[in-house]
Amino acid sequence: MDGKRQRVVVVGGGASGWMAATALAKLLPTRCTVELVESEAIGIIGVGEATLPHIRAFNERLGIVEAEFMAATRATFKLGIEFRDWGRVGDSYIHPFGTFGRGSGEVQFHHYYTRLLRAGVTLPPIEAYSMACSLARANRFGPPARDPQQIASTFGYAYQFDAVAFAPYLRRLAERLGARRTEGRIVAAERDPASGSVTALILSDGRRVEGDLFVDCSGFAAILIGQEMAERFEDWSQWLPADRAVAMPCRTETAVTPYTSAIAMPAGWRWRIPLQHRTGNGYVFASDFLSESAATDALLASVEGTPLTDPRVLRFKAGRRTRSWVGNVVAIGLASGFLEPLESTSLYLVQQAITALVELFPERTIADVDRDAFNRLINMEYDRVRDFLILHYHATERDDSPFWRHMRTMAVPDSLAEKMALFRRRGRVVKYREGAFLDASWVSVYLGQRIVPAAADPRASAPSTDSLLAGLERMRGEITGAVGAMPDHAAFLADYCPMPAA
């Protein structure tokens, strides 16, 4: 140890490694030293990154200036995720980063909305009553209002950025904070024979890197948590069978939208992530239902601009480690688990793991209770995101391909079956004190994919139909006015965070 400071060794760079190194150096400067070991010979997955609003608070804690970060990573703003062709071919809805209605009151907005639907009232899609959705559809953006009384305060936002540029940006910050980088390829690990703890990493040139706590950010290789500690990986492909993605960026020749698109395809779905300088594209698919060559052809036929590189295929398996913290090894990112990027949860799960590690950071010895608490939290996050992803696939009426017939009729986890049954019966959304997705997220998918409750919360019957309809009209007028006052998304970017000249 360096005095009273733990020697933390981060294994692997990329976004997760440098996020961990930066956070530990910034938030625990008197508790640890940070050394990151990576090899330039090992590339990063980096196919474009779409995020959730939680990243804003994480960046603020690290002292990151938003406009500077966005310029460096060629970022755009993200108000939500558009889902096309999921319930039926031709359908489109947006999962908003914000509320439906005003998001306040004893009864949630969707209960009033579904009460009117059940009464036979013709209404526009529920996204018409969302500031985030309305802004996204209009390709406009401006910062949320600070006054909670204004309808323009009812949305949040995240970012879409170049993942390849993100890690170097964080590296510069981490090194300014005192983190050290060691270039080298890890070939072995030394273990304490009594405790089983990792004591040092051995590099290909014979150098040893000693540490007290090792953070495994080595991606799918899982050098420490998987290879060295042999922690079991729980395979979830029975529910999430997509195990491939073919990715390819293209020149941006269409609108720079303030949202990510997820377009359902015959054997999976296709992403569209618009950045300032290019658009990320990819087809996530199940190899049991489609070959890699057919998926590549389908992607090439679908992209909206001139390809910038050849397509490349990524292979993966959905699931997580039974435990992400074993001994003195903490797995973060892909070493911990993988869930397809349908809801942009990759960096959210990294962020949650880092936050939990900071809060449960060990003293001279690692306490079992802290390690167990970390593992419970990470498992809960993965399990809840898993259920949310399965919902998108299972809540479909599509019957046009073997893949969709399989997803529509498969058995789902009991935890998801209960959630769906509660919503179908009376619009109840299972509430969590913690977690990535709150009520509006679940409601957007349920209603967007045609799951309408049989009844509403009984308290939603109090207002008269006429007063409800009048209130909805006023709200739509407020939203229309607020959206109209916002600038065009591309124009806002050009003024706020223009990317550096080439």
Helices and strands as residue ranges (DSSP letters): E 6-11, H 14-27, E 32-38, E 49-50, H 54-61, H 66-72, E 76-78, E 80-84, E 92-96, H 109-118, G 126-129, H 131-137, G 151-153, E 158-161, H 163-176, E 180-183, E 186-191, E 198-203, E 208-210, E 213-216, G 219-221, I 223-228, E 233-235, E 244-247, E 260-265, E 268-274, E 279-285, H 292-302, E 312-315, E 319-321, E 325-326, E 329-331, G 333-335, E 337-338, G 341-343, H 346-359, H 368-394, H 402-409, H 414-426, H 439-448, G 458-461, H 465-484, H 489-496
